[in-house]
Amino acid sequence: MNAIQEFLAPIIFVACLMLIINSKWFFTSKSISKKVLLVGFSLKAFSAILFGFLYKSRILAGGDTFMYFNDGNIIYNALKEDPFVYFKLAIGTNDFTPVPPYLLPYTDAMHFWFDSSNYFLVRINAIIRPFSFGVYNVHALVFAFLSFIGTYTLYLFFENKVYSKKILQFILFGIPSIVFWTSGVHKEAIVIFALGIILYNLDIILQNSFRKRNLFFALFGLIVLGYTRIYILAFLLPFLAAIIIYNKYESARISFKFFVLTILVFGAAAFLVDILSDQHSLMYEFLVRREYFINSPGNMTFQVERIPHNFHGALLLIWEAIINPFIRPLPKDCNIFLAYLASFETFILLLVIVILAFTVNKKSILNNPYAIFSILFGLSILFLIGLIVNNSGAIVRYRSIAIPFILIGFCLKSRDMKISSLFSKN
């Protein structure tokens, strides 16, 4: 019976999700065909299942994806005995001590009770579990569908701001590393989902034609992003503030200045929080994550500058943070065929970005708030990855969020018109 469930449940879920995508009530943009959407989701669904297979077969190192799934199962087991405990574990608070005795049998068996970011993915798996028949691939398909929603809403956000919608479709639905790494039972799928619904609903809000649900979904996306990857939210907020201010004043002359100003203001605020607060410290979070990677060597780990003790060390650290996210994995970092494919794709993407950087109209970029937003947001994520991560495999996964924003930023329309014109439909 279990073998039949393992085989049939994913097929049934794929069919249902494709019917939703192909219906006339959802995914209704006229600028992208249903065929492209179905192919795009199919690639994501296949990638999500392949993602699990590669980790289960230990072809890829690390097993967090199955830890999320198994911890979700542990919470689901509480539903059979006490629904209150299930809901307490699935949607209640975590990371507190002492743990009540009635929760201890479950929290002791889980991996992420004291890690709110990872436990958020456990919550998602626990909520999916009553409908998944306990089949991992069903969870993978749900994550792929959430990622697909995020990708589609990102498309809606950018569709009237780019020169070519076909290129936009290829960037979001066709680049292999972006499709693969944002589709599995991992944080990247949820990050793309959150970014998509935040930007899409914010876009509608800025047009002053929004409904209450747009405010709800924008806020919901911010909360989801904060729980999943707090540092991406920290980078996103000043850029969103700049977009909002820019839309209010509609002046091309102050575009870049407003971005610089908001970044400085938010940076100063974060610095003050780090100094004044004993509980919230972005610097502490940064150091913890950096030490985790440095002290957890893997198959594709490379040497980086540790805490610098002089000016030369600081310069070297900054240089590594800038260059590593663009060039890794190098061929010498690779030990399996998939790693060599990732290295080859890295070279192609780097070549494309360099060509775009040298051929694009710089003035049109500097006068386009959405181009500035996309490129600076993507580069800021890459820079943080470079500061924290010293593993080529992890870099490939983490930068799958940043690369589409950078590429799209170079493909946006020239900004010679008022902002209200950008919102007009083709």
C-alpha positions in Angstrom: 0.0 0.0 0.0 2.8 2.4 0.9 4.5 1.8 -2.5 1.2 2.6 -4.3 0.9 5.8 -2.3 4.4 6.8 -3.1 3.7 6.4 -6.8 0.1 7.6 -7.1 0.0 10.5 -4.7 2.5 12.7 -6.5 0.8 11.9 -9.9 -2.6 13.0 -8.5 -1.2 16.2 -7.0 0.7 17.1 -10.2 -2.6 16.6 -12.2 -4.5 18.8 -9.7 -2.0 21.5 -9.7 -1.7 21.6 -13.5 -5.5 21.9 -13.7 -5.4 24.9 -11.4 -2.6 26.5 -13.5 -4.5 25.8 -16.7 -7.9 27.1 -15.4 -9.3 30.4 -16.5 -9.6 31.7 -13.0 -5.9 31.6 -12.0 -2.7 32.7 -13.6 -4.5 34.9 -16.1 -1.8 37.2 -17.5 -2.3 37.6 -21.2 1.4 38.2 -21.8 2.5 34.6 -21.0 0.8 31.6 -22.4 -0.6 28.7 -20.5 1.8 26.4 -22.3 4.8 28.3 -20.9 3.3 28.3 -17.5 2.6 24.5 -17.6 6.1 23.9 -18.9 7.5 26.2 -16.2 5.7 24.4 -13.4 6.6 21.0 -14.9 10.3 21.9 -14.7 9.9 23.0 -11.1 8.0 19.9 -10.1 10.6 17.7 -11.7 13.4 19.7 -10.1 11.7 19.4 -6.6 11.5 15.6 -6.9 15.1 15.4 -8.3 16.2 17.7 -5.4 15.0 15.1 -2.9 16.4 12.2 -4.8 19.9 13.7 -5.1 20.0 14.4 -1.3 18.5 11.0 -0.4 21.1 9.3 -2.6 23.9 11.4 -1.0 24.9 12.7 -4.4 24.4 16.1 -2.9 25.7 16.6 0.7 23.4 17.7 3.5 20.0 16.4 4.7 18.0 19.4 5.9 15.3 18.8 3.4 14.4 15.4 5.0 14.9 16.8 8.5 12.1 19.4 7.7 9.9 16.6 6.4 10.6 14.2 9.3 10.1 16.9 11.9 6.8 17.7 10.2 5.8 14.1 10.6 6.6 14.2 14.3 4.2 17.2 14.7 1.6 15.4 12.6 1.7 12.4 15.0 0.5 14.7 17.7 -2.7 15.3 15.7 -3.8 11.7 16.3 -3.3 11.9 20.1 -4.2 15.6 20.8 -5.1 18.1 18.2 -4.4 20.9 20.6 -0.7 19.8 20.8 -0.6 19.6 17.0 -1.8 23.1 16.5 0.5 24.3 19.3 3.5 22.8 17.6 2.5 23.8 14.1 1.4 27.4 14.6 2.4 28.3 18.2 5.6 29.8 19.4 8.8 27.8 19.6 12.4 28.4 20.9 11.5 28.8 24.5 12.5 27.0 27.7 11.4 25.3 29.8 9.5 23.3 27.3 6.2 22.1 28.9 6.2 18.4 29.7 3.4 17.6 27.3 5.5 19.0 24.4 8.8 17.4 25.4 8.2 14.0 23.7 7.9 15.9 20.4 10.4 18.7 20.8 13.1 16.2 22.0 12.6 14.2 18.8 12.9 17.2 16.5 16.0 18.9 15.2 15.0 22.6 14.9 12.9 23.5 18.0 15.4 26.2 19.0 16.0 27.5 15.5 13.0 29.7 14.4 14.2 30.0 10.8 14.5 26.3 10.2 11.5 25.5 12.3 9.3 27.7 10.1 9.9 25.1 7.3 9.0 22.3 9.8 5.7 24.2 10.3 5.0 24.2 6.6 5.6 20.5 6.3 3.4 19.8 9.4 0.6 21.8 7.8 1.0 19.9 4.5 1.3 16.5 6.2 -2.5 15.8 6.9 -3.1 15.9 3.1 0.1 14.4 1.7 -0.3 10.7 2.8 3.2 11.0 4.3 4.8 11.0 0.9 7.9 13.3 0.6 7.4 13.9 -3.1 3.9 15.4 -2.4 5.6 17.9 0.0 8.2 18.6 -2.8 5.4 19.3 -5.2 3.7 21.7 -2.8 7.0 23.6 -2.3 7.4 23.6 -6.1 3.9 25.1 -6.5 4.6 27.8 -3.8 7.8 28.6 -5.7 5.9 28.7 -8.9 3.4 31.2 -7.4 6.3 33.4 -6.3 8.0 33.2 -9.7 4.7 34.0 -11.5 4.0 37.0 -9.3 7.6 38.2 -9.9 6.8 38.0 -13.6 3.7 40.1 -13.0 5.7 42.7 -11.1 8.3 43.0 -14.0 6.2 42.2 -17.1 5.4 45.8 -18.0 8.8 47.1 -17.0 11.1 45.0 -19.4 12.0 45.3 -23.0 11.2 41.7 -23.7 8.7 39.5 -21.9 10.3 36.4 -23.6 13.6 37.2 -22.0 11.9 37.7 -18.6 10.1 34.4 -19.0 13.4 32.6 -19.7 15.2 34.3 -16.7 12.5 33.2 -14.3 11.4 29.9 -15.7 14.3 28.7 -17.8 17.7 29.2 -16.2 18.6 25.7 -14.8 20.1 26.7 -11.4 17.3 29.1 -10.7 14.6 26.6 -11.5 16.3 23.7 -9.6 17.5 25.5 -6.4 14.2 27.4 -5.9 12.0 24.4 -6.2 12.8 21.8 -3.5 11.8 21.4 0.1 14.1 24.1 1.3 14.2 27.8 2.1 14.8 29.1 -1.4 11.4 28.0 -2.6 9.7 29.9 0.3 12.0 33.0 -0.3 10.9 33.2 -3.9 7.3 32.8 -2.9 7.6 35.6 -0.4 9.5 38.0 -2.6 6.9 37.5 -5.4 3.8 38.2 -3.4 5.5 41.1 -1.6 6.6 42.9 -4.8 3.4 42.1 -6.8 1.1 43.3 -4.1 3.2 46.4 -3.3 3.1 47.3 -7.0 -0.7 47.2 -6.9 -0.8 49.2 -3.7 1.4 51.9 -5.3 -1.1 52.2 -8.1 -3.8 53.2 -5.6 -6.1 50.6 -7.0 -5.6 48.0 -4.3 -7.9 46.1 -2.1 -7.5 44.9 1.5 -6.2 41.6 0.3 -3.3 43.2 -1.3 -2.3 44.8 2.0 -2.8 41.4 3.7 -0.6 39.5 1.2 2.1 42.1 1.2 2.3 42.0 5.0 2.0 38.2 4.9 5.0 38.0 2.5 7.1 40.2 4.7 6.4 38.0 7.7 7.2 34.8 5.8 10.4 36.3 4.4 11.4 37.5 7.9 10.9 34.0 9.4 12.7 32.3 6.5 15.7 34.5 5.8 15.8 37.6 8.1 18.9 39.0 6.4 17.2 39.1 3.0 14.3 41.0 4.6 16.8 43.4 6.2 18.3 44.1 2.7 14.9 44.4 1.1 13.3 46.9 3.4 15.5 50.0 2.4 15.0 49.2 -1.3 11.2 49.0 -0.8 11.3 52.3 1.1 13.2 53.9 -1.8 10.7 52.5 -4.3 7.8 53.9 -2.3 9.4 57.3 -1.9 10.3 57.4 -5.5 6.8 56.6 -6.6 5.4 59.4 -4.4 7.7 62.1 -5.8 8.1 60.8 -9.4 11.3 62.6 -10.1 14.0 60.9 -12.2 16.7 63.3 -10.9 16.5 61.9 -7.3 16.2 58.2 -8.0 19.7 57.0 -7.2 20.1 59.5 -4.3 17.0 58.2 -2.7 18.3 54.7 -2.8 21.6 55.7 -1.3 19.9 57.8 1.4 17.4 55.0 2.4 20.2 52.4 2.5 22.3 54.7 4.8 19.3 55.4 7.0 18.4 51.7 7.4 22.0 50.9 7.9 22.3 53.4 10.7 19.1 52.1 12.3 20.4 48.5 12.2 23.7 49.6 13.7 21.8 51.3 16.6 19.7 48.2 17.1 22.8 46.1 17.4 24.3 48.5 19.9 21.2 49.2 22.1 19.4 45.8 22.0 20.5 42.7 23.8 18.1 40.5 22.0 18.2 41.6 18.3 21.6 41.8 16.6 22.1 41.5 12.9 25.9 41.4 13.5 25.5 38.5 15.9 23.4 36.6 13.3 26.0 37.3 10.7 28.9 36.1 12.9 27.0 33.0 13.9 26.3 32.0 10.4 29.8 32.7 9.2 31.3 30.6 12.0 28.9 27.8 11.2 30.2 27.6 7.6 33.9 28.1 8.5 33.7 25.4 11.1 31.6 22.9 9.0 33.9 21.9 6.1 32.4 20.0 3.2 33.3 18.5 -0.1 33.3 21.9 -1.9 34.7 24.1 0.9 37.4 26.6 0.0 39.7 28.8 2.2 38.6 32.3 3.1 39.9 35.1 5.2 38.8 34.7 8.8 38.3 37.6 11.1 40.7 40.3 9.8 43.3 41.8 12.2 44.6 44.5 9.9 43.7 46.7 6.9 45.1 44.2 4.4 43.0 41.4 5.9 39.9 43.6 5.8 40.5 44.4 2.1 41.1 40.7 1.3 37.8 39.8 3.1 35.9 42.4 1.1 37.5 41.2 -2.2 36.6 37.6 -1.4 33.0 38.6 -0.6 32.7 40.4 -3.9 34.4 37.8 -6.2 33.5 34.4 -4.8 29.7 34.5 -5.3 30.3 35.3 -9.0 33.0 32.8 -9.8 32.3 29.8 -7.6 32.3 26.9 -8.1 35.7 26.9 -9.9 36.5 23.7 -11.8 39.0 22.8 -9.0 36.2 23.0 -6.5 34.2 20.3 -8.3 34.2 16.6 -7.5 31.1 15.3 -9.3 29.5 15.8 -12.7 26.7 18.0 -11.4 29.3 20.3 -9.8 31.1 20.7 -13.2 27.7 21.6 -14.8 27.2 24.2 -12.1 30.7 25.6 -12.8 30.0 25.8 -16.5 26.7 27.6 -15.9 28.4 30.0 -13.5 30.9 30.9 -16.3 28.0 31.5 -18.7 26.1 33.7 -16.3 29.2 35.7 -15.4 29.9 36.2 -19.1 26.3 37.4 -19.7 26.4 39.8 -16.7 29.7 41.3 -17.8 28.5 41.8 -21.3 25.3 43.4 -20.1 27.3 45.6 -17.7 29.4 47.0 -20.5 26.7 47.3 -23.1 23.7 48.6 -21.2 22.9 52.3 -21.2 24.2 53.4 -17.8 22.1 56.5 -17.7 18.9 54.6 -18.3 19.8 52.3 -15.4 20.6 55.2 -13.0 17.3 56.9 -13.9 15.2 53.7 -13.5 14.2 53.0 -9.9 13.3 49.4 -10.6 16.6 48.7 -12.4 18.5 50.2 -9.4 16.3 48.2 -7.0 16.8 44.9 -8.9 20.6 45.2 -9.4 21.4 46.6 -5.9 19.2 44.0 -4.2 20.7 41.2 -6.1 24.3 42.4 -5.5 23.7 43.0 -1.8 22.5 39.3 -1.4 25.6 38.1 -3.3 27.9 40.3 -1.1 26.4 38.8 2.1 26.8 35.3 0.6 30.4 36.1 -0.1 31.0 37.3 3.5 29.3 34.3 5.1 29.7 31.2 2.9 32.9 29.3 2.0 31.3 26.4 0.3 30.8 26.4 -3.5 27.7 24.2 -3.4 26.0 26.4 -0.9 26.9 29.5 -2.9 25.2 28.0 -6.0 22.0 27.5 -4.0 21.9 30.8 -2.2 22.6 32.9 -5.2 19.7 31.5 -7.1 17.7 34.2 -5.4 20.0 37.0 -6.4 20.9 36.2 -10.0 17.4 36.7 -11.5 17.1 40.2 -10.0 20.5 41.2 -11.4 19.7 39.9 -14.9 16.2 41.5 -14.9 17.6 44.8 -13.7 19.8 45.0 -16.9 16.7 44.2 -19.1 14.3 46.9 -17.9 12.9 49.6 -20.1 14.6 53.1 -20.3 13.1 55.4 -17.7 12.1 58.4 -19.8 8.5 58.6 -18.7 6.7 59.2 -15.5 6.2 56.3 -13.1 2.5 56.2 -13.7 3.2 55.3 -17.4 5.1 52.2 -16.3 2.0 50.8 -14.7 -0.1 51.1 -17.8 -0.9 47.8 -19.4 0.3 46.8 -22.8 
